[in-house]
C-alpha cells in the first residue's frame, strides 16, 4: 500500500475535498540543522537521506515511528530524526550494508523532529530498532504516557488520520 488513501476526504477546516489522505509525513532534516546559520551549513553539516552529522560531534539517524491502523493493512508513519550517541552512530555505520543487522539490540536516541501535534517532542527519548538492510530504523517512544507512545500502542482510526491531515494542511488557521 502506498503512503496515501486515494479516496481523499472532505476537509472540515476549509470545506474543500482533498484528493488523498496521507498515511505518512516525513521531516527532511533534524531540527538541530535549523539552528545553524545558512552561511555555515556547508562547513558544519554532513547530511544524507538517512544520516546527519553536525560539527563532527552531534549524530542523527532518520527513522520511522509506526502507528498501527486496524482498518488498513499498513501503518501510519511519522518519518523523523533522532540524535544518537557517537558509539551507536558508528556501530550503525559499520552494519549499514550487513545482512542480519536487525538482530542488533535497540539503542537509545532522542527525537530531533518537531511534531507540533504532540507539544514539544524535541529530546523525547526513543529506542532505536535497526531494521533489515535498505530499511530505516524504527523508533519506539520510551515514555509510556506520552500521546505518541499511546498512538504506537493503540493505533489510529481513519477519522483520526483525517484530523491529523487537517491540522497539518491548515496549521496556523482556525476552523
Biotite code that builds the C-alpha atoms (Angstrom):
import biotite.structure as struc

atoms = struc.array([
    struc.Atom([0.000, 0.000, 0.000], chain_id="A", res_id=1, res_name="UNK", atom_name="CA", element="C"),
    struc.Atom([1.275, 3.485, -0.771], chain_id="A", res_id=2, res_name="UNK", atom_name="CA", element="C"),
    struc.Atom([1.587, 6.326, 1.688], chain_id="A", res_id=3, res_name="UNK", atom_name="CA", element="C"),
    struc.Atom([-1.876, 7.683, 0.995], chain_id="A", res_id=4, res_name="UNK", atom_name="CA", element="C"),
    struc.Atom([-5.509, 6.734, 0.630], chain_id="A", res_id=5, res_name="UNK", atom_name="CA", element="C"),
    struc.Atom([-6.753, 7.622, -2.844], chain_id="A", res_id=6, res_name="UNK", atom_name="CA", element="C"),
    struc.Atom([-10.351, 8.181, -1.738], chain_id="A", res_id=7, res_name="UNK", atom_name="CA", element="C"),
    struc.Atom([-9.406, 11.506, -0.207], chain_id="A", res_id=8, res_name="UNK", atom_name="CA", element="C"),
    struc.Atom([-11.635, 13.311, 2.272], chain_id="A", res_id=9, res_name="UNK", atom_name="CA", element="C"),
    struc.Atom([-13.916, 16.278, 2.767], chain_id="A", res_id=10, res_name="UNK", atom_name="CA", element="C"),
    struc.Atom([-11.980, 18.751, 4.905], chain_id="A", res_id=11, res_name="UNK", atom_name="CA", element="C"),
    struc.Atom([-13.851, 20.176, 7.881], chain_id="A", res_id=12, res_name="UNK", atom_name="CA", element="C"),
    struc.Atom([-11.435, 23.140, 8.054], chain_id="A", res_id=13, res_name="UNK", atom_name="CA", element="C"),
    struc.Atom([-11.525, 24.561, 4.507], chain_id="A", res_id=14, res_name="UNK", atom_name="CA", element="C"),
    struc.Atom([-14.658, 22.809, 3.210], chain_id="A", res_id=15, res_name="UNK", atom_name="CA", element="C"),
    struc.Atom([-12.776, 21.516, 0.159], chain_id="A", res_id=16, res_name="UNK", atom_name="CA", element="C"),
    struc.Atom([-12.281, 17.927, -0.921], chain_id="A", res_id=17, res_name="UNK", atom_name="CA", element="C"),
    struc.Atom([-8.654, 16.782, -0.702], chain_id="A", res_id=18, res_name="UNK", atom_name="CA", element="C"),
    struc.Atom([-7.880, 14.080, -3.273], chain_id="A", res_id=19, res_name="UNK", atom_name="CA", element="C"),
    struc.Atom([-5.713, 11.952, -0.999], chain_id="A", res_id=20, res_name="UNK", atom_name="CA", element="C"),
    struc.Atom([-5.389, 11.248, 2.697], chain_id="A", res_id=21, res_name="UNK", atom_name="CA", element="C"),
    struc.Atom([-1.681, 10.921, 3.558], chain_id="A", res_id=22, res_name="UNK", atom_name="CA", element="C"),
    struc.Atom([-0.674, 7.951, 5.689], chain_id="A", res_id=23, res_name="UNK", atom_name="CA", element="C"),
    struc.Atom([2.812, 9.289, 6.289], chain_id="A", res_id=24, res_name="UNK", atom_name="CA", element="C"),
    struc.Atom([4.574, 12.548, 6.996], chain_id="A", res_id=25, res_name="UNK", atom_name="CA", element="C"),
    struc.Atom([8.324, 12.988, 6.904], chain_id="A", res_id=26, res_name="UNK", atom_name="CA", element="C"),
    struc.Atom([10.755, 15.559, 8.215], chain_id="A", res_id=27, res_name="UNK", atom_name="CA", element="C"),
    struc.Atom([13.638, 16.248, 5.808], chain_id="A", res_id=28, res_name="UNK", atom_name="CA", element="C"),
    struc.Atom([16.335, 17.121, 8.359], chain_id="A", res_id=29, res_name="UNK", atom_name="CA", element="C"),
    struc.Atom([16.895, 17.079, 12.105], chain_id="A", res_id=30, res_name="UNK", atom_name="CA", element="C"),
    struc.Atom([15.586, 20.143, 13.927], chain_id="A", res_id=31, res_name="UNK", atom_name="CA", element="C"),
    struc.Atom([19.165, 20.921, 15.008], chain_id="A", res_id=32, res_name="UNK", atom_name="CA", element="C"),
    struc.Atom([20.022, 21.765, 11.387], chain_id="A", res_id=33, res_name="UNK", atom_name="CA", element="C"),
    struc.Atom([17.638, 24.732, 11.615], chain_id="A", res_id=34, res_name="UNK", atom_name="CA", element="C"),
    struc.Atom([19.842, 26.301, 14.307], chain_id="A", res_id=35, res_name="UNK", atom_name="CA", element="C"),
    struc.Atom([22.874, 26.535, 12.011], chain_id="A", res_id=36, res_name="UNK", atom_name="CA", element="C"),
    struc.Atom([23.266, 29.867, 10.178], chain_id="A", res_id=37, res_name="UNK", atom_name="CA", element="C"),
    struc.Atom([22.787, 29.347, 6.443], chain_id="A", res_id=38, res_name="UNK", atom_name="CA", element="C"),
    struc.Atom([26.278, 30.616, 5.623], chain_id="A", res_id=39, res_name="UNK", atom_name="CA", element="C"),
    struc.Atom([27.785, 27.898, 7.873], chain_id="A", res_id=40, res_name="UNK", atom_name="CA", element="C"),
    struc.Atom([25.767, 24.889, 6.713], chain_id="A", res_id=41, res_name="UNK", atom_name="CA", element="C"),
    struc.Atom([28.289, 23.668, 4.111], chain_id="A", res_id=42, res_name="UNK", atom_name="CA", element="C"),
    struc.Atom([31.176, 23.611, 6.572], chain_id="A", res_id=43, res_name="UNK", atom_name="CA", element="C"),
    struc.Atom([29.346, 22.306, 9.655], chain_id="A", res_id=44, res_name="UNK", atom_name="CA", element="C"),
    struc.Atom([26.797, 19.764, 8.378], chain_id="A", res_id=45, res_name="UNK", atom_name="CA", element="C"),
    struc.Atom([27.095, 16.476, 6.522], chain_id="A", res_id=46, res_name="UNK", atom_name="CA", element="C"),
    struc.Atom([23.651, 15.137, 5.651], chain_id="A", res_id=47, res_name="UNK", atom_name="CA", element="C"),
    struc.Atom([22.342, 12.280, 3.544], chain_id="A", res_id=48, res_name="UNK", atom_name="CA", element="C"),
    struc.Atom([18.830, 10.890, 3.200], chain_id="A", res_id=49, res_name="UNK", atom_name="CA", element="C"),
    struc.Atom([19.400, 8.741, 6.325], chain_id="A", res_id=50, res_name="UNK", atom_name="CA", element="C"),
    struc.Atom([22.170, 10.288, 8.414], chain_id="A", res_id=51, res_name="UNK", atom_name="CA", element="C"),
    struc.Atom([23.323, 13.686, 9.605], chain_id="A", res_id=52, res_name="UNK", atom_name="CA", element="C"),
    struc.Atom([26.427, 14.868, 11.455], chain_id="A", res_id=53, res_name="UNK", atom_name="CA", element="C"),
    struc.Atom([26.758, 18.391, 12.826], chain_id="A", res_id=54, res_name="UNK", atom_name="CA", element="C"),
    struc.Atom([30.171, 19.766, 13.817], chain_id="A", res_id=55, res_name="UNK", atom_name="CA", element="C"),
    struc.Atom([31.606, 16.213, 13.899], chain_id="A", res_id=56, res_name="UNK", atom_name="CA", element="C"),
    struc.Atom([30.031, 15.895, 17.352], chain_id="A", res_id=57, res_name="UNK", atom_name="CA", element="C"),
    struc.Atom([26.241, 15.511, 17.028], chain_id="A", res_id=58, res_name="UNK", atom_name="CA", element="C"),
    struc.Atom([24.905, 12.433, 15.244], chain_id="A", res_id=59, res_name="UNK", atom_name="CA", element="C"),
    struc.Atom([21.431, 11.798, 13.829], chain_id="A", res_id=60, res_name="UNK", atom_name="CA", element="C"),
    struc.Atom([19.630, 8.900, 12.167], chain_id="A", res_id=61, res_name="UNK", atom_name="CA", element="C"),
    struc.Atom([16.447, 9.116, 10.164], chain_id="A", res_id=62, res_name="UNK", atom_name="CA", element="C"),
    struc.Atom([13.828, 6.599, 11.187], chain_id="A", res_id=63, res_name="UNK", atom_name="CA", element="C"),
    struc.Atom([10.161, 5.801, 11.371], chain_id="A", res_id=64, res_name="UNK", atom_name="CA", element="C"),
    struc.Atom([7.577, 5.841, 14.110], chain_id="A", res_id=65, res_name="UNK", atom_name="CA", element="C"),
    struc.Atom([4.996, 3.263, 13.046], chain_id="A", res_id=66, res_name="UNK", atom_name="CA", element="C"),
    struc.Atom([1.402, 3.638, 14.222], chain_id="A", res_id=67, res_name="UNK", atom_name="CA", element="C"),
    struc.Atom([-0.982, 0.732, 13.611], chain_id="A", res_id=68, res_name="UNK", atom_name="CA", element="C"),
    struc.Atom([-4.190, 1.418, 11.691], chain_id="A", res_id=69, res_name="UNK", atom_name="CA", element="C"),
    struc.Atom([-6.517, -1.535, 12.402], chain_id="A", res_id=70, res_name="UNK", atom_name="CA", element="C"),
    struc.Atom([-8.752, -0.628, 9.431], chain_id="A", res_id=71, res_name="UNK", atom_name="CA", element="C"),
    struc.Atom([-5.831, -0.909, 6.989], chain_id="A", res_id=72, res_name="UNK", atom_name="CA", element="C"),
    struc.Atom([-3.128, -3.414, 6.218], chain_id="A", res_id=73, res_name="UNK", atom_name="CA", element="C"),
    struc.Atom([-0.408, -0.746, 6.531], chain_id="A", res_id=74, res_name="UNK", atom_name="CA", element="C"),
    struc.Atom([0.697, 1.520, 9.368], chain_id="A", res_id=75, res_name="UNK", atom_name="CA", element="C"),
    struc.Atom([0.591, 5.285, 9.609], chain_id="A", res_id=76, res_name="UNK", atom_name="CA", element="C"),
    struc.Atom([4.187, 6.559, 9.561], chain_id="A", res_id=77, res_name="UNK", atom_name="CA", element="C"),
    struc.Atom([5.952, 9.526, 11.079], chain_id="A", res_id=78, res_name="UNK", atom_name="CA", element="C"),
    struc.Atom([9.314, 9.893, 9.301], chain_id="A", res_id=79, res_name="UNK", atom_name="CA", element="C"),
    struc.Atom([11.542, 11.593, 11.865], chain_id="A", res_id=80, res_name="UNK", atom_name="CA", element="C"),
    struc.Atom([15.121, 12.049, 13.078], chain_id="A", res_id=81, res_name="UNK", atom_name="CA", element="C"),
    struc.Atom([16.722, 11.040, 16.352], chain_id="A", res_id=82, res_name="UNK", atom_name="CA", element="C"),
    struc.Atom([20.006, 12.087, 17.866], chain_id="A", res_id=83, res_name="UNK", atom_name="CA", element="C"),
    struc.Atom([22.103, 9.097, 18.876], chain_id="A", res_id=84, res_name="UNK", atom_name="CA", element="C"),
    struc.Atom([25.383, 8.694, 20.709], chain_id="A", res_id=85, res_name="UNK", atom_name="CA", element="C"),
    struc.Atom([28.645, 8.508, 18.766], chain_id="A", res_id=86, res_name="UNK", atom_name="CA", element="C"),
    struc.Atom([29.192, 4.803, 19.541], chain_id="A", res_id=87, res_name="UNK", atom_name="CA", element="C"),
    struc.Atom([25.679, 3.915, 18.340], chain_id="A", res_id=88, res_name="UNK", atom_name="CA", element="C"),
    struc.Atom([26.144, 6.021, 15.209], chain_id="A", res_id=89, res_name="UNK", atom_name="CA", element="C"),
    struc.Atom([29.477, 4.352, 14.399], chain_id="A", res_id=90, res_name="UNK", atom_name="CA", element="C"),
    struc.Atom([28.015, 0.883, 15.013], chain_id="A", res_id=91, res_name="UNK", atom_name="CA", element="C"),
    struc.Atom([25.082, 1.732, 12.747], chain_id="A", res_id=92, res_name="UNK", atom_name="CA", element="C"),
    struc.Atom([27.558, 2.772, 10.036], chain_id="A", res_id=93, res_name="UNK", atom_name="CA", element="C"),
    struc.Atom([29.582, -0.433, 10.469], chain_id="A", res_id=94, res_name="UNK", atom_name="CA", element="C"),
    struc.Atom([26.436, -2.510, 9.900], chain_id="A", res_id=95, res_name="UNK", atom_name="CA", element="C"),
    struc.Atom([24.878, -0.295, 7.193], chain_id="A", res_id=96, res_name="UNK", atom_name="CA", element="C"),
    struc.Atom([25.073, -2.972, 4.471], chain_id="A", res_id=97, res_name="UNK", atom_name="CA", element="C"),
    struc.Atom([25.319, -6.058, 6.699], chain_id="A", res_id=98, res_name="UNK", atom_name="CA", element="C"),
    struc.Atom([22.636, -8.723, 6.386], chain_id="A", res_id=99, res_name="UNK", atom_name="CA", element="C"),
    struc.Atom([21.209, -9.652, 9.773], chain_id="A", res_id=100, res_name="UNK", atom_name="CA", element="C"),
    struc.Atom([21.835, -6.208, 11.264], chain_id="A", res_id=101, res_name="UNK", atom_name="CA", element="C"),
    struc.Atom([18.263, -6.226, 12.557], chain_id="A", res_id=102, res_name="UNK", atom_name="CA", element="C"),
    struc.Atom([19.458, -8.705, 15.218], chain_id="A", res_id=103, res_name="UNK", atom_name="CA", element="C"),
    struc.Atom([21.313, -5.855, 16.963], chain_id="A", res_id=104, res_name="UNK", atom_name="CA", element="C"),
    struc.Atom([19.767, -4.819, 20.290], chain_id="A", res_id=105, res_name="UNK", atom_name="CA", element="C"),
    struc.Atom([17.906, -1.495, 20.339], chain_id="A", res_id=106, res_name="UNK", atom_name="CA", element="C"),
    struc.Atom([19.883, 1.545, 21.442], chain_id="A", res_id=107, res_name="UNK", atom_name="CA", element="C"),
    struc.Atom([18.815, 4.907, 22.879], chain_id="A", res_id=108, res_name="UNK", atom_name="CA", element="C"),
    struc.Atom([18.066, 8.003, 20.875], chain_id="A", res_id=109, res_name="UNK", atom_name="CA", element="C"),
    struc.Atom([16.353, 11.336, 21.373], chain_id="A", res_id=110, res_name="UNK", atom_name="CA", element="C"),
    struc.Atom([13.795, 12.623, 18.916], chain_id="A", res_id=111, res_name="UNK", atom_name="CA", element="C"),
    struc.Atom([15.049, 15.653, 16.987], chain_id="A", res_id=112, res_name="UNK", atom_name="CA", element="C"),
    struc.Atom([11.933, 16.417, 14.969], chain_id="A", res_id=113, res_name="UNK", atom_name="CA", element="C"),
    struc.Atom([9.183, 18.842, 15.876], chain_id="A", res_id=114, res_name="UNK", atom_name="CA", element="C"),
    struc.Atom([5.857, 17.023, 15.707], chain_id="A", res_id=115, res_name="UNK", atom_name="CA", element="C"),
    struc.Atom([3.801, 20.028, 16.772], chain_id="A", res_id=116, res_name="UNK", atom_name="CA", element="C"),
    struc.Atom([0.648, 17.933, 17.205], chain_id="A", res_id=117, res_name="UNK", atom_name="CA", element="C"),
    struc.Atom([2.191, 16.438, 20.348], chain_id="A", res_id=118, res_name="UNK", atom_name="CA", element="C"),
    struc.Atom([3.618, 19.531, 22.025], chain_id="A", res_id=119, res_name="UNK", atom_name="CA", element="C"),
    struc.Atom([7.383, 19.592, 22.478], chain_id="A", res_id=120, res_name="UNK", atom_name="CA", element="C"),
    struc.Atom([8.818, 16.394, 21.016], chain_id="A", res_id=121, res_name="UNK", atom_name="CA", element="C"),
    struc.Atom([12.451, 17.541, 20.879], chain_id="A", res_id=122, res_name="UNK", atom_name="CA", element="C"),
    struc.Atom([14.598, 15.214, 23.033], chain_id="A", res_id=123, res_name="UNK", atom_name="CA", element="C"),
    struc.Atom([11.745, 12.775, 23.603], chain_id="A", res_id=124, res_name="UNK", atom_name="CA", element="C"),
    struc.Atom([13.573, 9.520, 24.381], chain_id="A", res_id=125, res_name="UNK", atom_name="CA", element="C"),
    struc.Atom([13.205, 6.669, 21.913], chain_id="A", res_id=126, res_name="UNK", atom_name="CA", element="C"),
    struc.Atom([14.526, 3.157, 21.439], chain_id="A", res_id=127, res_name="UNK", atom_name="CA", element="C"),
    struc.Atom([16.146, 2.789, 18.011], chain_id="A", res_id=128, res_name="UNK", atom_name="CA", element="C"),
    struc.Atom([15.470, -0.600, 16.425], chain_id="A", res_id=129, res_name="UNK", atom_name="CA", element="C"),
    struc.Atom([17.730, -1.417, 13.477], chain_id="A", res_id=130, res_name="UNK", atom_name="CA", element="C"),
    struc.Atom([15.859, -2.928, 10.517], chain_id="A", res_id=131, res_name="UNK", atom_name="CA", element="C"),
    struc.Atom([16.991, -5.134, 7.611], chain_id="A", res_id=132, res_name="UNK", atom_name="CA", element="C"),
    struc.Atom([19.351, -3.606, 5.045], chain_id="A", res_id=133, res_name="UNK", atom_name="CA", element="C"),
    struc.Atom([17.521, -0.994, 2.976], chain_id="A", res_id=134, res_name="UNK", atom_name="CA", element="C"),
    struc.Atom([15.007, -0.126, 5.693], chain_id="A", res_id=135, res_name="UNK", atom_name="CA", element="C"),
    struc.Atom([15.175, 2.816, 8.060], chain_id="A", res_id=136, res_name="UNK", atom_name="CA", element="C"),
    struc.Atom([15.272, 2.168, 11.808], chain_id="A", res_id=137, res_name="UNK", atom_name="CA", element="C"),
    struc.Atom([12.044, 2.081, 13.761], chain_id="A", res_id=138, res_name="UNK", atom_name="CA", element="C"),
    struc.Atom([11.713, 4.341, 16.797], chain_id="A", res_id=139, res_name="UNK", atom_name="CA", element="C"),
    struc.Atom([9.679, 3.393, 19.855], chain_id="A", res_id=140, res_name="UNK", atom_name="CA", element="C"),
    struc.Atom([8.744, 6.139, 22.317], chain_id="A", res_id=141, res_name="UNK", atom_name="CA", element="C"),
    struc.Atom([10.081, 5.322, 25.810], chain_id="A", res_id=142, res_name="UNK", atom_name="CA", element="C"),
    struc.Atom([7.642, 7.406, 27.899], chain_id="A", res_id=143, res_name="UNK", atom_name="CA", element="C"),
    struc.Atom([4.511, 5.204, 28.050], chain_id="A", res_id=144, res_name="UNK", atom_name="CA", element="C"),
    struc.Atom([2.342, 8.201, 28.992], chain_id="A", res_id=145, res_name="UNK", atom_name="CA", element="C"),
    struc.Atom([3.313, 10.340, 26.004], chain_id="A", res_id=146, res_name="UNK", atom_name="CA", element="C"),
    struc.Atom([0.485, 10.709, 23.425], chain_id="A", res_id=147, res_name="UNK", atom_name="CA", element="C"),
    struc.Atom([2.783, 9.412, 20.684], chain_id="A", res_id=148, res_name="UNK", atom_name="CA", element="C"),
    struc.Atom([3.528, 6.274, 22.727], chain_id="A", res_id=149, res_name="UNK", atom_name="CA", element="C"),
    struc.Atom([-0.212, 5.770, 23.227], chain_id="A", res_id=150, res_name="UNK", atom_name="CA", element="C"),
    struc.Atom([-0.697, 6.006, 19.456], chain_id="A", res_id=151, res_name="UNK", atom_name="CA", element="C"),
    struc.Atom([2.019, 3.371, 18.970], chain_id="A", res_id=152, res_name="UNK", atom_name="CA", element="C"),
    struc.Atom([0.184, 1.041, 21.363], chain_id="A", res_id=153, res_name="UNK", atom_name="CA", element="C"),
    struc.Atom([-3.425, 1.751, 20.465], chain_id="A", res_id=154, res_name="UNK", atom_name="CA", element="C"),
    struc.Atom([-3.277, 2.785, 16.810], chain_id="A", res_id=155, res_name="UNK", atom_name="CA", element="C"),
    struc.Atom([-5.280, 5.301, 14.832], chain_id="A", res_id=156, res_name="UNK", atom_name="CA", element="C"),
    struc.Atom([-8.620, 5.266, 13.065], chain_id="A", res_id=157, res_name="UNK", atom_name="CA", element="C"),
    struc.Atom([-9.130, 6.709, 9.585], chain_id="A", res_id=158, res_name="UNK", atom_name="CA", element="C"),
    struc.Atom([-11.023, 9.584, 11.224], chain_id="A", res_id=159, res_name="UNK", atom_name="CA", element="C"),
    struc.Atom([-8.034, 10.360, 13.472], chain_id="A", res_id=160, res_name="UNK", atom_name="CA", element="C"),
    struc.Atom([-5.732, 10.293, 10.439], chain_id="A", res_id=161, res_name="UNK", atom_name="CA", element="C"),
    struc.Atom([-8.051, 12.802, 8.761], chain_id="A", res_id=162, res_name="UNK", atom_name="CA", element="C"),
    struc.Atom([-7.855, 15.009, 11.874], chain_id="A", res_id=163, res_name="UNK", atom_name="CA", element="C"),
    struc.Atom([-4.045, 14.884, 11.649], chain_id="A", res_id=164, res_name="UNK", atom_name="CA", element="C"),
    struc.Atom([-4.154, 15.794, 7.945], chain_id="A", res_id=165, res_name="UNK", atom_name="CA", element="C"),
    struc.Atom([-6.425, 18.753, 8.642], chain_id="A", res_id=166, res_name="UNK", atom_name="CA", element="C"),
    struc.Atom([-4.125, 20.029, 11.400], chain_id="A", res_id=167, res_name="UNK", atom_name="CA", element="C"),
    struc.Atom([-1.055, 19.697, 9.177], chain_id="A", res_id=168, res_name="UNK", atom_name="CA", element="C"),
    struc.Atom([-2.654, 21.065, 5.996], chain_id="A", res_id=169, res_name="UNK", atom_name="CA", element="C"),
    struc.Atom([-4.116, 24.044, 7.834], chain_id="A", res_id=170, res_name="UNK", atom_name="CA", element="C"),
    struc.Atom([-1.526, 24.706, 10.539], chain_id="A", res_id=171, res_name="UNK", atom_name="CA", element="C"),
    struc.Atom([-1.988, 28.179, 11.924], chain_id="A", res_id=172, res_name="UNK", atom_name="CA", element="C"),
    struc.Atom([-5.559, 28.503, 10.646], chain_id="A", res_id=173, res_name="UNK", atom_name="CA", element="C"),
    struc.Atom([-8.576, 28.276, 12.874], chain_id="A", res_id=174, res_name="UNK", atom_name="CA", element="C"),
    struc.Atom([-11.553, 26.136, 11.969], chain_id="A", res_id=175, res_name="UNK", atom_name="CA", element="C"),
])
